[in-house]
Amino acid sequence: MSKSTDKSFIEKLTTAVERNNSLLCIGLDPNPRAYPDHFPKAIDTAALVGWGTHIIEETADLVCCYKPNFAFYEQFGPPGLEAMQQTIAAVPDDIPVLLDAKRGDIGSTAAAYAYAAFEVWRADAITISPYLGQDSVTPFLKYPGKMVFILCFTSNPSAREVQEFGRDGERLFEHILRQGQTWGNARQIGFVVGATQPGAMTTVRSLMAHNSNWILAPGVGTQGGDLGKTLSAGLDDNGNGMIVPVSRGVIYDKAPHSAALAIRGEINQVRQRFHLEQGPTLLHRELIQQLYEIGSIQFGEFRLASGQQSPFYIDLRRISSNTLLLKMAALPYADLLGSLSFDHLAAVPYAALTIGTAVALSTNSSLIYPRKEVKSYGTGQAIEGVFAAGETVVVIEDLVTTGGSVLKAIEVLEGAGLTVADVVVLVDREQGARERLAQKGYRLHAALQMSEILHVLHEAGLVSADQLTAVLKFLNENSV
Protein backbone atom coordinates (compact mmCIF):
# COMPACT_ATOMS: atom_id res chain seq x y z
CA MET A 1 0.00 0.00 0.00
CA SER A 2 1.28 3.46 -0.86
CA LYS A 3 1.09 6.54 1.29
CA SER A 4 -1.41 9.19 0.24
CA THR A 5 -0.54 10.50 -3.22
CA ASP A 6 -3.25 13.16 -3.38
CA LYS A 7 -0.97 15.89 -2.10
CA SER A 8 2.52 16.90 -3.19
CA PHE A 9 5.51 17.14 -0.88
CA ILE A 10 5.14 20.93 -0.77
CA GLU A 11 1.42 20.75 -0.01
CA LYS A 12 1.99 18.30 2.84
CA LEU A 13 4.95 20.32 4.11
CA THR A 14 3.29 23.72 4.14
CA THR A 15 0.14 22.27 5.73
CA ALA A 16 2.19 20.58 8.47
CA VAL A 17 4.18 23.79 9.04
CA GLU A 18 0.93 25.69 9.59
CA ARG A 19 -0.90 23.01 11.59
CA ASN A 20 1.97 22.16 13.92
CA ASN A 21 3.52 25.66 13.86
CA SER A 22 6.81 23.96 13.17
CA LEU A 23 9.89 23.89 10.94
CA LEU A 24 11.27 20.94 12.92
CA CYS A 25 12.03 17.72 11.04
CA ILE A 26 12.87 14.54 12.94
CA GLY A 27 15.65 12.43 11.48
CA LEU A 28 15.05 8.69 11.90
CA ASP A 29 18.56 7.23 12.35
CA PRO A 30 18.41 3.87 14.17
CA ASN A 31 21.83 3.27 15.73
CA PRO A 32 21.72 0.43 18.29
CA ARG A 33 25.52 0.18 18.42
CA ALA A 34 25.91 3.73 19.72
CA TYR A 35 22.67 3.77 21.74
CA PRO A 36 22.05 0.19 22.91
CA ASP A 37 19.77 1.25 25.78
CA HIS A 38 17.11 2.36 23.31
CA PHE A 39 16.82 -1.00 21.53
CA PRO A 40 16.26 -4.66 22.49
CA LYS A 41 19.25 -6.95 22.34
CA ALA A 42 17.98 -8.74 19.25
CA ILE A 43 17.80 -6.29 16.36
CA ASP A 44 15.29 -7.39 13.74
CA THR A 45 12.60 -5.77 11.63
CA ALA A 46 10.10 -5.66 14.49
CA ALA A 47 12.60 -4.00 16.84
CA LEU A 48 13.46 -1.28 14.34
CA VAL A 49 9.83 -0.66 13.41
CA GLY A 50 8.85 -0.49 17.07
CA TRP A 51 11.56 2.07 17.75
CA GLY A 52 10.61 4.21 14.73
CA THR A 53 6.85 4.17 15.30
CA HIS A 54 7.38 5.14 18.93
CA ILE A 55 9.33 8.24 17.83
CA ILE A 56 6.61 9.11 15.30
CA GLU A 57 3.81 8.71 17.85
CA GLU A 58 5.69 10.92 20.32
CA THR A 59 6.38 13.77 17.88
CA ALA A 60 3.75 13.80 15.11
CA ASP A 61 2.06 16.91 16.52
CA LEU A 62 5.34 18.86 16.63
CA VAL A 63 7.02 18.33 13.26
CA CYS A 64 6.75 19.42 9.64
CA CYS A 65 8.54 16.39 8.20
CA TYR A 66 10.30 13.07 8.92
CA LYS A 67 13.70 12.21 7.43
CA PRO A 68 14.63 8.52 7.54
CA ASN A 69 18.32 8.00 6.77
CA PHE A 70 18.73 5.18 4.26
CA ALA A 71 22.18 4.15 5.48
CA PHE A 72 21.05 3.58 9.07
CA TYR A 73 18.44 1.09 7.85
CA GLU A 74 20.54 -0.43 5.05
CA GLN A 75 23.25 -1.46 7.54
CA PHE A 76 20.90 -4.19 8.82
CA GLY A 77 20.38 -5.69 5.37
CA PRO A 78 16.93 -6.88 4.19
CA PRO A 79 15.39 -6.73 7.71
CA GLY A 80 16.49 -3.11 7.98
CA LEU A 81 15.07 -2.15 4.59
CA GLU A 82 11.79 -3.86 5.44
CA ALA A 83 11.76 -1.88 8.69
CA MET A 84 12.33 1.36 6.82
CA GLN A 85 9.42 0.65 4.49
CA GLN A 86 7.10 -0.12 7.40
CA THR A 87 8.28 2.93 9.32
CA ILE A 88 7.64 5.24 6.35
CA ALA A 89 4.17 3.74 6.02
CA ALA A 90 3.54 4.53 9.70
CA VAL A 91 4.07 8.27 9.17
CA PRO A 92 0.68 10.05 9.07
CA ASP A 93 -0.42 10.76 5.50
CA ASP A 94 -0.48 14.50 6.07
CA ILE A 95 3.19 14.68 7.12
CA PRO A 96 5.78 14.36 4.32
CA VAL A 97 8.68 11.91 4.29
CA LEU A 98 12.07 13.08 3.02
CA LEU A 99 14.35 10.12 2.31
CA ASP A 100 17.96 10.98 3.14
CA ALA A 101 19.80 8.85 0.57
CA LYS A 102 22.06 11.34 -1.28
CA ARG A 103 21.66 9.54 -4.60
CA GLY A 104 23.55 10.59 -7.72
CA ASP A 105 24.42 8.65 -10.87
CA ILE A 106 24.00 8.56 -14.66
CA GLY A 107 20.50 8.90 -16.08
CA SER A 108 19.49 5.24 -16.29
CA THR A 109 20.77 4.49 -12.80
CA ALA A 110 19.16 7.65 -11.46
CA ALA A 111 15.86 6.51 -12.94
CA ALA A 112 16.15 3.28 -10.97
CA TYR A 113 16.98 5.19 -7.81
CA ALA A 114 13.96 7.45 -8.39
CA TYR A 115 11.64 4.48 -8.88
CA ALA A 116 12.90 2.93 -5.65
CA ALA A 117 12.54 6.16 -3.67
CA PHE A 118 9.05 7.06 -4.81
CA GLU A 119 7.42 3.79 -5.89
CA VAL A 120 9.02 1.25 -3.54
CA TRP A 121 9.86 3.23 -0.40
CA ARG A 122 6.97 5.69 -0.96
CA ALA A 123 8.92 8.80 0.07
CA ASP A 124 7.72 12.28 -0.85
CA ALA A 125 11.19 13.75 -1.38
CA ILE A 126 14.84 12.68 -1.48
CA THR A 127 18.33 14.17 -1.07
CA ILE A 128 20.46 14.19 -4.25
CA SER A 129 24.14 14.68 -5.10
CA PRO A 130 24.50 17.10 -8.06
CA TYR A 131 28.01 16.02 -9.05
CA LEU A 132 26.86 14.26 -12.24
CA GLY A 133 24.83 17.23 -13.43
CA GLN A 134 21.25 17.74 -14.53
CA ASP A 135 20.69 14.34 -16.14
CA SER A 136 21.26 12.68 -12.76
CA VAL A 137 18.46 14.80 -11.26
CA THR A 138 15.88 14.86 -14.07
CA PRO A 139 14.57 11.28 -13.53
CA PHE A 140 13.48 12.24 -10.01
CA LEU A 141 11.53 15.23 -11.33
CA LYS A 142 9.38 13.05 -13.58
CA TYR A 143 7.29 12.05 -10.56
CA PRO A 144 4.56 14.71 -10.10
CA GLY A 145 4.50 16.28 -6.67
CA LYS A 146 7.82 14.82 -5.56
CA MET A 147 10.81 16.94 -4.62
CA VAL A 148 14.59 16.67 -4.53
CA PHE A 149 16.97 18.43 -2.15
CA ILE A 150 20.31 19.03 -3.87
CA LEU A 151 23.47 18.95 -1.78
CA CYS A 152 24.80 22.50 -1.92
CA PHE A 153 26.98 23.12 1.16
CA THR A 154 27.02 20.24 3.64
CA SER A 155 27.53 20.33 7.41
CA ASN A 156 30.60 18.10 7.70
CA PRO A 157 33.92 19.67 8.81
CA SER A 158 35.83 19.23 5.55
CA ALA A 159 33.03 20.44 3.27
CA ARG A 160 34.87 23.73 2.61
CA GLU A 161 37.83 21.90 1.03
CA VAL A 162 35.63 21.02 -1.96
CA GLN A 163 32.49 23.12 -1.85
CA GLU A 164 34.22 26.51 -1.50
CA PHE A 165 36.53 25.81 -4.44
CA GLY A 166 36.80 28.87 -6.70
CA ARG A 167 36.64 32.61 -6.21
CA ASP A 168 33.83 34.54 -4.48
CA GLY A 169 30.83 34.56 -6.75
CA GLU A 170 32.12 31.53 -8.62
CA ARG A 171 32.61 29.05 -5.78
CA LEU A 172 31.42 25.52 -6.40
CA PHE A 173 28.45 25.67 -4.02
CA GLU A 174 27.32 28.95 -5.61
CA HIS A 175 27.55 27.40 -9.07
CA ILE A 176 25.51 24.39 -7.89
CA LEU A 177 22.87 26.73 -6.50
CA ARG A 178 22.57 28.72 -9.72
CA GLN A 179 22.48 25.62 -11.91
CA GLY A 180 20.11 23.72 -9.64
CA GLN A 181 17.50 26.46 -9.80
CA THR A 182 17.34 26.02 -13.58
CA TRP A 183 16.62 22.28 -13.33
CA GLY A 184 13.12 22.67 -11.94
CA ASN A 185 10.80 25.04 -10.12
CA ALA A 186 10.73 25.78 -6.38
CA ARG A 187 8.10 23.08 -5.83
CA GLN A 188 10.54 20.50 -7.25
CA ILE A 189 13.98 21.70 -6.17
CA GLY A 190 15.28 22.45 -2.67
CA PHE A 191 18.84 22.68 -1.38
CA VAL A 192 20.81 21.17 1.49
CA VAL A 193 22.85 23.81 3.34
CA GLY A 194 24.43 22.87 6.66
CA ALA A 195 23.55 24.74 9.82
CA THR A 196 27.29 24.76 10.56
CA GLN A 197 27.75 27.15 7.62
CA PRO A 198 25.82 30.38 8.44
CA GLY A 199 27.93 32.41 6.01
CA ALA A 200 27.11 30.07 3.15
CA MET A 201 23.47 30.06 4.27
CA THR A 202 23.31 33.85 3.88
CA THR A 203 24.82 33.60 0.41
CA VAL A 204 22.47 30.82 -0.65
CA ARG A 205 19.32 32.63 0.42
CA SER A 206 20.46 35.87 -1.24
CA LEU A 207 21.09 34.07 -4.56
CA MET A 208 17.75 32.29 -4.66
CA ALA A 209 15.38 33.50 -7.35
CA HIS A 210 12.23 34.99 -5.82
CA ASN A 211 13.46 33.87 -2.38
CA SER A 212 11.27 30.79 -2.73
CA ASN A 213 13.30 27.54 -2.63
CA TRP A 214 13.16 25.47 0.55
CA ILE A 215 16.39 24.75 2.42
CA LEU A 216 17.14 21.59 4.39
CA ALA A 217 19.54 22.69 7.14
CA PRO A 218 21.15 19.72 8.94
CA GLY A 219 23.77 20.20 11.64
CA VAL A 220 21.83 21.72 14.54
CA GLY A 221 22.61 20.13 17.90
CA THR A 222 25.31 17.46 18.06
CA GLN A 223 27.17 18.82 15.01
CA GLY A 224 27.34 22.26 16.61
CA GLY A 225 25.24 24.36 14.22
CA ASP A 226 24.01 27.65 15.67
CA LEU A 227 20.22 27.58 15.45
CA GLY A 228 19.75 31.34 15.75
CA LYS A 229 22.34 32.27 13.14
CA THR A 230 21.14 29.52 10.80
CA LEU A 231 17.51 30.61 10.87
CA SER A 232 18.29 34.32 10.68
CA ALA A 233 20.36 33.67 7.57
CA GLY A 234 18.08 31.17 5.86
CA LEU A 235 14.45 32.07 6.56
CA ASP A 236 12.52 33.47 3.63
CA ASP A 237 10.59 36.75 3.76
CA ASN A 238 7.62 34.99 5.38
CA GLY A 239 9.70 33.43 8.16
CA ASN A 240 9.47 29.98 6.55
CA GLY A 241 11.43 28.29 3.77
CA MET A 242 13.59 26.09 6.01
CA ILE A 243 13.40 22.52 7.27
CA VAL A 244 15.49 22.01 10.41
CA PRO A 245 16.28 18.32 10.90
CA VAL A 246 17.26 17.08 14.35
CA SER A 247 18.06 13.44 15.04
CA ARG A 248 20.07 12.48 18.12
CA GLY A 249 18.83 15.45 20.15
CA VAL A 250 15.30 14.01 20.03
CA ILE A 251 15.30 10.34 19.10
CA TYR A 252 17.72 9.31 21.88
CA ASP A 253 16.32 11.59 24.54
CA LYS A 254 14.50 9.86 27.39
CA ALA A 255 11.44 11.99 26.61
CA PRO A 256 11.30 12.52 22.80
CA HIS A 257 8.11 14.57 22.93
CA SER A 258 9.54 17.00 25.48
CA ALA A 259 12.81 17.27 23.56
CA ALA A 260 11.01 17.98 20.29
CA LEU A 261 8.72 20.50 22.00
CA ALA A 262 11.73 22.37 23.39
CA ILE A 263 13.53 22.51 20.04
CA ARG A 264 10.38 23.59 18.22
CA GLY A 265 10.04 26.35 20.83
CA GLU A 266 13.61 27.53 20.20
CA ILE A 267 12.97 27.61 16.45
CA ASN A 268 9.75 29.57 16.87
CA GLN A 269 11.40 32.10 19.16
CA VAL A 270 13.85 32.89 16.38
CA ARG A 271 11.03 33.04 13.82
CA GLN A 272 9.08 35.45 16.04
CA ARG A 273 12.15 37.64 16.50
CA PHE A 274 12.71 37.51 12.73
CA HIS A 275 9.18 38.79 12.10
CA LEU A 276 9.65 41.61 14.60
CA GLU A 277 12.96 42.60 13.03
CA GLN A 278 11.38 42.62 9.57
CA GLY A 279 8.70 44.96 10.88
CA PRO A 280 5.61 46.09 8.98
CA THR A 281 6.14 47.49 5.50
CA LEU A 282 5.37 51.11 4.66
CA LEU A 283 2.27 49.90 2.83
CA HIS A 284 1.07 48.03 5.91
CA ARG A 285 1.69 51.03 8.18
CA GLU A 286 -0.21 53.36 5.87
CA LEU A 287 -3.06 50.88 5.41
CA ILE A 288 -3.42 50.31 9.16
CA GLN A 289 -3.55 54.04 9.91
CA GLN A 290 -6.06 54.64 7.11
CA LEU A 291 -8.29 51.85 8.43
CA TYR A 292 -8.15 53.45 11.87
CA GLU A 293 -9.00 56.88 10.53
CA ILE A 294 -12.16 55.72 8.71
CA GLY A 295 -13.33 53.77 11.78
CA SER A 296 -12.68 50.28 10.45
CA ILE A 297 -10.60 49.65 13.59
CA GLN A 298 -12.13 50.84 16.87
CA PHE A 299 -11.29 50.40 20.54
CA GLY A 300 -13.72 50.38 23.46
CA GLU A 301 -16.28 47.83 24.66
CA PHE A 302 -18.07 45.86 21.96
CA ARG A 303 -20.36 42.84 21.91
CA LEU A 304 -19.49 40.47 19.07
CA ALA A 305 -21.96 38.33 17.11
CA SER A 306 -20.95 35.41 19.32
CA GLY A 307 -22.05 37.36 22.41
CA GLN A 308 -18.47 37.79 23.58
CA GLN A 309 -17.30 41.16 24.91
CA SER A 310 -14.27 42.53 23.04
CA PRO A 311 -12.04 45.60 23.69
CA PHE A 312 -11.76 46.22 19.94
CA TYR A 313 -13.92 45.95 16.83
CA ILE A 314 -12.99 45.66 13.16
CA ASP A 315 -15.48 46.53 10.41
CA LEU A 316 -13.84 46.32 7.01
CA ARG A 317 -17.11 46.98 5.13
CA ARG A 318 -16.30 50.67 5.48
CA ILE A 319 -13.48 50.27 2.94
CA SER A 320 -16.02 50.06 0.10
CA SER A 321 -16.87 53.77 0.52
CA ASN A 322 -13.27 54.83 -0.18
CA THR A 323 -12.04 53.77 -3.61
CA LEU A 324 -8.41 54.76 -2.96
CA LEU A 325 -8.34 52.74 0.27
CA LEU A 326 -10.05 49.83 -1.49
CA LYS A 327 -7.27 49.80 -4.09
CA MET A 328 -4.65 50.01 -1.31
CA ALA A 329 -6.24 47.10 0.57
CA ALA A 330 -6.12 44.94 -2.57
CA LEU A 331 -2.31 45.25 -2.83
CA PRO A 332 -1.35 42.98 0.12
CA TYR A 333 -3.81 40.37 -1.14
CA ALA A 334 -2.06 40.47 -4.52
CA ASP A 335 1.32 40.00 -2.83
CA LEU A 336 0.09 36.92 -0.94
CA LEU A 337 -1.57 35.46 -4.04
CA GLY A 338 1.63 35.79 -6.06
CA SER A 339 3.07 32.53 -4.72
CA LEU A 340 -0.18 30.52 -4.99
CA SER A 341 -1.60 28.52 -7.92
CA PHE A 342 -5.34 28.76 -8.55
CA ASP A 343 -8.05 28.99 -11.19
CA HIS A 344 -10.45 31.28 -9.33
CA LEU A 345 -10.77 33.51 -6.32
CA ALA A 346 -13.81 32.76 -4.13
CA ALA A 347 -15.06 35.64 -1.97
CA VAL A 348 -16.91 34.83 1.26
CA PRO A 349 -20.25 36.68 1.35
CA TYR A 350 -21.00 39.32 2.13
CA ALA A 351 -18.22 41.45 3.61
CA ALA A 352 -15.53 40.08 1.30
CA LEU A 353 -17.46 40.56 -1.94
CA THR A 354 -16.37 44.17 -2.44
CA ILE A 355 -12.76 43.61 -1.50
CA GLY A 356 -12.72 40.33 -3.46
CA THR A 357 -13.78 42.24 -6.58
CA ALA A 358 -10.97 44.75 -6.05
CA VAL A 359 -8.45 41.92 -5.63
CA ALA A 360 -9.73 40.15 -8.75
CA LEU A 361 -9.36 43.34 -10.78
CA SER A 362 -5.86 44.05 -9.44
CA THR A 363 -4.65 40.50 -10.15
CA ASN A 364 -6.67 39.92 -13.33
CA SER A 365 -8.23 36.84 -11.71
CA SER A 366 -11.57 35.10 -12.10
CA LEU A 367 -13.94 35.67 -9.16
CA ILE A 368 -16.75 33.44 -7.94
CA TYR A 369 -18.62 33.34 -4.65
CA PRO A 370 -20.73 30.85 -2.69
CA ARG A 371 -24.18 32.16 -1.79
CA LYS A 372 -25.33 32.26 1.81
CA GLU A 373 -28.80 31.25 0.66
CA VAL A 374 -29.37 29.11 -2.43
CA LYS A 375 -31.74 30.77 -4.88
CA SER A 376 -35.22 29.25 -5.00
CA TYR A 377 -35.75 30.56 -8.51
CA GLY A 378 -33.91 30.69 -11.83
CA THR A 379 -30.91 28.33 -11.94
CA GLY A 380 -30.86 27.74 -8.18
CA GLN A 381 -27.12 28.27 -8.09
CA ALA A 382 -25.26 27.72 -4.81
CA ILE A 383 -22.18 29.39 -6.32
CA GLU A 384 -22.21 32.43 -8.57
CA GLY A 385 -19.73 32.65 -11.42
CA VAL A 386 -18.31 30.42 -14.14
CA PHE A 387 -16.30 27.43 -12.97
CA ALA A 388 -15.83 23.69 -13.45
CA ALA A 389 -15.49 20.85 -10.98
CA GLY A 390 -11.86 19.96 -10.29
CA GLU A 391 -10.62 23.53 -10.53
CA THR A 392 -8.72 25.16 -7.66
CA VAL A 393 -9.92 28.22 -5.77
CA VAL A 394 -8.32 30.48 -3.18
CA VAL A 395 -10.85 31.70 -0.63
CA ILE A 396 -10.87 35.48 -0.03
CA GLU A 397 -12.18 36.83 3.30
CA ASP A 398 -11.86 40.26 4.88
CA LEU A 399 -10.96 39.07 8.38
CA VAL A 400 -11.04 35.89 10.45
CA THR A 401 -11.63 35.24 14.12
CA THR A 402 -12.15 31.49 14.54
CA GLY A 403 -12.59 30.72 10.84
CA GLY A 404 -16.20 29.55 11.04
CA SER A 405 -17.52 31.60 8.12
CA VAL A 406 -14.60 30.50 5.95
CA LEU A 407 -15.22 26.82 6.70
CA LYS A 408 -18.92 27.20 5.79
CA ALA A 409 -17.93 28.76 2.46
CA ILE A 410 -15.38 26.02 1.80
CA GLU A 411 -18.04 23.38 2.45
CA VAL A 412 -20.17 24.86 -0.33
CA LEU A 413 -17.22 25.17 -2.71
CA GLU A 414 -15.98 21.64 -2.15
CA GLY A 415 -19.54 20.37 -2.43
CA ALA A 416 -19.49 21.64 -6.01
CA GLY A 417 -16.30 19.71 -6.75
CA LEU A 418 -13.87 22.62 -6.38
CA THR A 419 -10.50 22.20 -4.65
CA VAL A 420 -9.53 24.48 -1.77
CA ALA A 421 -6.13 24.62 -0.05
CA ASP A 422 -5.53 28.30 0.73
CA VAL A 423 -7.38 31.15 2.42
CA VAL A 424 -6.20 34.76 2.07
CA VAL A 425 -7.45 37.50 4.43
CA LEU A 426 -6.62 41.09 5.19
CA VAL A 427 -6.78 40.77 9.00
CA ASP A 428 -6.29 37.81 11.33
CA ARG A 429 -7.71 38.62 14.78
CA GLU A 430 -5.40 35.87 16.15
CA GLN A 431 -8.16 34.04 17.98
CA GLY A 432 -7.75 30.54 16.59
CA ALA A 433 -8.64 30.72 12.89
CA ARG A 434 -5.16 29.73 11.70
CA GLU A 435 -5.03 26.66 13.92
CA ARG A 436 -8.62 25.63 13.20
CA LEU A 437 -8.16 25.91 9.45
CA ALA A 438 -4.84 24.06 9.60
CA GLN A 439 -6.51 21.19 11.45
CA LYS A 440 -8.86 20.87 8.48
CA GLY A 441 -5.97 20.97 6.02
CA TYR A 442 -6.24 24.61 4.86
CA ARG A 443 -3.47 27.24 4.91
CA LEU A 444 -4.22 30.74 6.15
CA HIS A 445 -2.34 33.69 4.63
CA ALA A 446 -3.00 36.97 6.46
CA ALA A 447 -1.73 40.36 5.37
CA LEU A 448 -2.12 41.85 8.85
CA GLN A 449 -2.07 40.31 12.33
CA MET A 450 -4.01 42.04 15.10
CA SER A 451 -0.85 42.28 17.23
CA GLU A 452 0.91 44.03 14.33
CA ILE A 453 -2.00 46.47 13.97
CA LEU A 454 -1.81 47.26 17.67
CA HIS A 455 1.90 47.99 17.67
CA VAL A 456 1.70 50.20 14.58
CA LEU A 457 -1.13 52.26 16.08
CA HIS A 458 0.66 52.46 19.42
CA GLU A 459 3.87 53.70 17.76
CA ALA A 460 1.79 56.31 15.91
CA GLY A 461 0.30 57.54 19.19
CA LEU A 462 -3.21 56.37 18.27
CA VAL A 463 -3.44 53.62 20.90
CA SER A 464 -2.45 54.17 24.52
CA ALA A 465 -0.21 51.85 26.49
CA ASP A 466 -3.22 50.77 28.57
CA GLN A 467 -5.24 49.94 25.44
CA LEU A 468 -2.30 48.02 24.00
CA THR A 469 -1.95 45.97 27.18
CA ALA A 470 -5.70 45.33 27.45
CA VAL A 471 -6.09 44.09 23.86
CA LEU A 472 -2.97 41.92 23.97
CA LYS A 473 -4.26 40.41 27.23
CA PHE A 474 -7.65 39.77 25.59
CA LEU A 475 -6.01 38.08 22.59
CA ASN A 476 -3.87 35.91 24.83
CA GLU A 477 -6.84 34.82 26.95
CA ASN A 478 -9.25 34.28 24.07
CA SER A 479 -7.14 32.53 21.45
CA VAL A 480 -8.20 28.99 20.66
PyMOL commands that set and color helices and strands:
alter all, ss='L'
color gray80, all
select helices_A, chain A and resi 9-20+36-38+45-59+70-74+78-90+107-120+134-136+138-141+159-163+172-180+198-207+209-211+227-234+248-251+256-278+282-293+316-321+323-337+351-363+404-415+433-439+450-459+465-478
alter helices_A, ss='H'
color red, helices_A
select strands_A, chain A and resi 24-28+65-68+98-103+125-128+147-153+189-193+215-216+242-246+297-303+309-314+344-347+367-370+383-384+392-400+419-428+443-449
alter strands_A, ss='S'
color yellow, strands_A
deselect
rebuild
show_as cartoon
